[in-house]
Amino acid sequence: MNTLTSNTLTSSEGPVAPQMDAVVMEAGGPPAQSLAHRSVSVPEPGLGEVLVEVHAAAVNPLDIANAAGLLGSPLPMIPGGDFAGVVVSDGAHQGEEVWGSGPALGMAVGEKRPGTHARFVVLPETWLSRKPECLTMTEAAAVGRSHFTAWQALINSLELQPGETVLITGGSGLVGQAATAIARWRGAEPIVVGRRRPAGVEHFIDISSTGAGSTDLNPTDINPTDIREAVLDLTDGRGADTALDTVGGALSEPAIRSLRSGGRMAMIAAGAPDRQASVPVSEIISRQLHLTGLATVFLDGADVAHIFDQLRPLFERGFLVPPAAKTWPLDDAVQAYQAVLDGSAGIKQVLLPAVG
């Protein structure tokens, strides 16, 4: 029996569709201007779809950009991609605890599906992945986009190998933390570039004196040679085998120049248009570098679910741990979004739609 039956309302005109609490983007702008807490109709799953009760849903920087109107999503729209919850619709999956991230939920991409910052969300069955039993709902939701992005970049795109070195810009951020942990599990050696040393990181290049960790910094404000020389010192003059640039802007050029000949690099952030570095194409060709851009919103949801299937045993065996998280009730979503906008210092902000 569908668990929503008891939530169906009645009126003088007959049954009314069951309602749920949701965060709704009603305009583009800062969180207080763009977001509202609303009661909306519970979505109905179609053929090949399931209804998931969302117990926890993280807020990511991409959600901030979406709410700001930078992605052109149609309004009104329920935002949010990361989730952990329980399948409540009838069928073979009923009662399953699931986790994951819809790569473009609540955005102007693909089917324009409503997102997870609501009590319920409809998802294709192929997007489901079983939640690790060792993780709470909050912990599972906090894994989300940061870990599947790091996995897609390091394992699927760069094909990181044991014994290789990987330079990670913005290593204290959530994607950077996930990438560092995945690299260690893989048997690779991470070298982290950032403004503060993450716990447990041995090879760290501190750029706090220049403030170069900020994407609004002009590339000319730092000397790429300084970072390159530090990488050469840590790699016995060889250079990094691979690099993951999670910051862009002022750090892209030094990351590229720190690669060994034939090195590989994935980029998930570009920085502001007037703050992007430039590297001569002739250098890329002569050094036989392999540069890859990664936009996670264009990944297929079933492929993302497969990544979560691969992540699950790593959490269950203790190779990976979820990031620190701060939780918020759904009606405090504006504050949660603002906390991400202000900078969360590596702490995941997680909404709890099923609470209250």
N, C-alpha and C positions, 0 to 999 in steps of 0.2 A: 504493500500500500504506500502511495506517495505521502511523505510526511507533511506535505503542505496542505493536505485536505482540511485540517483543523484551522488553518489560517484564512480560509475563504470567507469573505464577508458577504452580508446580504443587505439589500435595500428594498425599498418599496417596488422597485422595478426588477428585482430578482438578484441572482448571485453576482457578486463583484469579484473581479480577479484578485487573488491574494497579493498583498503588498509586502514590500521589504524596505529596510533602510539602505540608503546608498549615498555615496559622494557623487555629485554631478557637476561637471564643468559646464558653466553657463556663459562664460566669457573668457577671453584671453587676458592674462595679466598675472600679477602676484597672487599667491594663494587666497588671501582674504577677499580679493576681488573676483577671482575666477571660480571658486569652489563654493558649493552649497550642500548642506545635509538635507536630503529629501526622502520622502516616501514615494516609491515607484512600484510599478507592477513587477512581480516575479517573472522572469523570462521562462519560456517554455521550450524544452529541448525538442529538436526535430529528429529526423531519421539519422542514426549514427552519432547522436549527441547525448550528453548526460547533463543533469543538473547537479552542481556541487555547492554544498553549503560551505561558505568560506569562513574558516575559523581564524585565519591570520593572513595578512596580505601586506607585503613590504612596500615602502615608498622609495623609489629610485630617482636619481637625477634626471633620467629620461622622462619620468612622470612630471617633474617640475617643468621641463621644457615643453611638454605637451600642454600642461595647464596654462603656461605663459602664452600659448597660441603660436609657438614657433614651428609646430608640425602640421598646422592646417587641418586639425581634426574637426569633423562636423560637430556642431553644437545643437542641443545639449548632448553630452556623452559621459558615461561612467568611465573613469580612467582606471589604471592599475593593471599590472601584468603578473607579478609574483603572487603565489597563493599556496596555502596548505588547508585542506579541508576534507570533507566526507561526501561521497556520492550519495544523494538522497532520492534520485529518481529510480523508478522501477527498472529492473533489468539485471543483467549478469554482473554489473559493477556495483550494485546497490550495497551500501555499507562500507565500501573500500575507503581507506584513508589514503589520500593522494597529495602530491606536491608537484610544483613545477613553476613554469613561467610561460604565459602566452607571449610570443615574441613581439606581437604588435596589437595586443588587446587594448581597446580604448583609444585607438589612434586612427589616423587617416591612411591606413595601409591595408591592402587586401580586402577582406570582407567587412572591415570596420565593425568588429565585434565589440560590444560593451565589455568593460574591464572588470577587475576583481575587487575594487574598492566598494563592495556592496555585500549584502548578506548572502546572496546567491549569484552564481555565474553559470552560463551554459558553455560547455566545452565539447569539442569533438572527442569521441572515445579514443582516437589515436593520439591525443595530446596527454593522456593520463600516464602517470608513473606512480608506483606504490611508494608511499612515504616510508623512510627508515623508521623502524620501531623505536630506535634509541633516541630519536629527536622529538621534542615537543612540537606542537603546531607552530608556535612562535619561532622556534629554532629552524624548523623546516622552511617556513616562509622567508626567513632571513637569508637563507642560502641563495635562492633565486637567481636573478639576472647576473649578479656579480660572478657567481661560480660557473654558470653555463657559458658566459662570455669568456672567462679565463680558459675554460676547457676547450671551447671552440677555437680560440686563438692559438693556444699552446699545443694541444694534442691534435686537433683536426687540421688546422691551417699550417702551423709551423712544423708539425710532426717532430716535436721535441724528443730528443733521444737521451738515454742515460749517459752521464759523463759530459754532456754539453753544458756550456754556460749560457745563461739567459739574462739579459739586461732588462729590468722592469722599471719604467718611469712611473712615478706616483705610487710607489710601493706601499705607502701607508693608507691609501684609499682602499675601498672594499674590493674592487677588481684586482688591485695590486696585491692585497693580502691573499686573496684566493689564488692568484697566479703563483705567488711565492710558495704556498702550501702544495699546490699541484706539482710545481717544478721539483720540490723536494721529494714528493712521493715518486715522481718519475725517475729520480736518481740524477737529476740535473743540478747545477749549482747556480742559484739566483744571485744577481748583483742588483741591489735596489738603489734607485736614485730618488731622493725626496727631501722634504723639509724636516722630517723627523724619523728617527730610526724605529721601525716596527719591532715589537718584541721578538727576540730570538733570531734576528737577522744578523749574520756575521759580516757579509760584504755590503757595506753601505757607503754611498757617496752623498755627502751632505751639501745641499744647495741652499740651505736656509739663509746664509749670509747674503745671497743675491736675491732671494725671494722668487727664484726661477720656477718654483712649483706652481705659480699662478699662470693660468692660460691667457690672462690679459697683459702679460709682460711681453715686451718687444724682444724678439730673438737677439737683437744686438746688445741687450742688457746683460747677457752672459757670454762667456767665452767657450765655444764648443770644445776647444782644445783641452780645457781643464778637465772636463768630464771624460773625454777620450783618453787623456793621459792616465787618469785614475783607473779606467777600465783596462788599459794596457798593463798597468802595474799589477792589477789583480789577475791577469790572464797570461803572465810571463811574456808580454809583448805581442800576443797573438791577436787579441781583440775578441769580442763576444761572438759566439756561434750564432745566437739568435737574440732578438729583442722584442719586447712588447711595450709599445708606447700607449699608455692609458691617459696621457695628459695632452699631448699635442703642443701647439704653439712653440714656445721657446725651447722645449726639450726634444722636439722631433729631429732637428739637425744634429745635435750631439749624439743622439741615439744611433742615427744612421752612420755617422762618422766613426762610431765606436765598434762597428761590426768588422769582423775579419773579412778577408776576400772570400766571396761566395756566401757570405752570411745572409740570414733570413730575418725579416722583421714584419710584424703585424701591427697595424695602427687602428685604434678604435676611437680616437679623438683627433680633431684637426686644430682646435683652437679658433680664436676669432679670425675672420678673413684677413685683417690687416696685421695679424701677429703670427702668421705662418712662416716657417723657415723655408729656405730654398736651397736645394742641393743640385749642382749641375748634373744633367742627364749623363754627360760624358763620364762622370765619376761613377754613377750607378752602373753604367755599361762596363767601364774598364775594370771595376772591382767585382763585376758579376754578382751584384747584390739582388736579392729577391724580396721585393716589398709588396705587402698585401694589405688592403684596406678591408675592415670588417664592420658591417652595419648589421647588428643583430636583429633589427626589426624585420629584415627580409628573410630570415631563416624560416624553414618550415616547422610548424608546431610539433609534428611527429618526430622530426629530427631532434628538436629540443628535448622532447620527452625521452628520447633514447639517451641523450646526454645525462639526464637525471637518473636513468636506469644504471648508467655506468658510475655515477657519483654515489649512488646509494650504498654499495658495499664498502666504499672507502670511508664513509661516515660510520657505518656499522662496525668496521674493524679498527676505527680510531686513527686512520691515516689523515683524515680531515676533520675539522671541528667547525661548527657554525660561528659566524661573527657575533660579537656582542650586540644586543638589541635593546631598544627602548620601546615599550608598547603604549598604544593610545586607543581609547574607544573611538568608534567611527565618527561620533559627533565632534571629536577633537581633531578631525583630519586636517583642518587648516593649520593648526599648530604643528602637526607632524610634517606636513609639506614645508612649512616655514623652517623647521629644524634642518631639513635636508638642504634647503636653499641657503641657509646660513652656514652650512658646513657641519657635518655630523662627527668629524674626527674619527672616522672608521667605525662608527656605530650605526647599525641598521635601524631605521625607524619603521615600526611594524604596527599596522592597524588591526584591531580585533573586532571584525564585523559581527561575529556571533555572540558577543558579550553584551549583556544589557537587554 
